[in-house]
Amino acid sequence: MEWSGHIGYGVRFSARRRGLATWAVGEILDEARKLGIDRVLVVCAAGNIVSARTLERNGGVLEGIRDTRLGPARRYWIDTEGPRG
């Protein structure tokens, strides 16, 4: 799929700017590693810079931006064996 990936997440408005998304994605990556998944795809809207930074802090490497039925989307691959940060 062009518009989704292996991981989806959201943080309610009142809980934002606390590092919760970065922490949660890291925890999900730990679980993926335990399941033997070595690489995951995570997609966010092209204009969602906050999510893009969250994914990059967790080792996300931008594959590119693709047009999808939901609009332009950034596609990040994260190696679960890579450094977390």
C-alpha positions in Angstrom: 0.0 0.0 0.0 1.1 3.5 -0.7 -0.7 5.2 2.1 -0.1 3.0 5.1 2.7 1.1 6.7 3.4 -1.5 9.5 3.0 1.0 12.3 0.3 3.6 13.0 0.1 5.9 16.0 -1.5 9.1 17.2 -1.1 11.3 20.3 -4.1 13.3 21.6 -3.7 17.0 21.5 -3.4 17.5 25.3 -0.5 15.0 25.5 1.6 16.4 22.7 5.1 17.9 22.9 6.2 15.5 25.7 8.1 13.0 23.6 5.4 10.4 23.9 5.3 9.6 20.1 9.0 9.1 20.0 8.9 6.8 23.0 5.9 4.9 21.7 7.4 4.3 18.3 10.6 3.1 20.0 8.6 0.6 22.1 6.8 -0.6 19.0 10.1 -1.1 17.3 11.3 -3.2 20.3 8.2 -5.4 19.9 8.8 -5.8 16.2 12.4 -6.8 16.9 11.2 -9.4 19.4 8.9 -10.8 16.8 11.8 -11.2 14.3 10.8 -8.3 12.1 14.0 -6.6 10.9 12.5 -3.6 9.1 9.2 -1.7 9.2 7.6 0.8 7.0 5.9 3.9 8.5 4.0 6.5 6.4 3.0 10.0 7.4 1.4 12.9 5.5 4.1 14.8 3.6 3.3 18.0 5.5 3.4 16.3 8.9 6.9 17.5 9.9 6.4 16.5 13.6 5.7 12.9 12.6 8.6 13.0 10.2 11.0 14.1 13.0 9.6 11.4 15.3 10.3 8.7 12.7 13.8 10.1 12.0 14.6 10.2 15.7 13.8 6.5 15.7 16.1 5.7 12.8 13.7 6.3 10.0 15.2 6.7 6.5 13.1 8.5 4.0 12.4 6.3 1.0 10.6 9.2 -0.7 7.3 11.0 -1.0 4.5 9.4 -3.1 1.1 10.6 -4.2 -1.6 8.5 -2.5 -5.3 8.5 -2.4 -5.0 10.4 0.8 -2.6 13.0 -0.6 1.2 13.1 -0.7 2.9 10.8 1.9 6.4 10.4 3.2 7.5 6.7 3.4 10.1 5.9 6.1 11.8 2.5 6.5 13.2 1.8 10.0 15.7 -1.0 10.7 14.7 -2.5 14.0 18.3 -3.6 14.7 19.5 0.0 14.2 20.2 2.6 16.9 17.2 4.2 18.7 17.3 7.7 19.6 
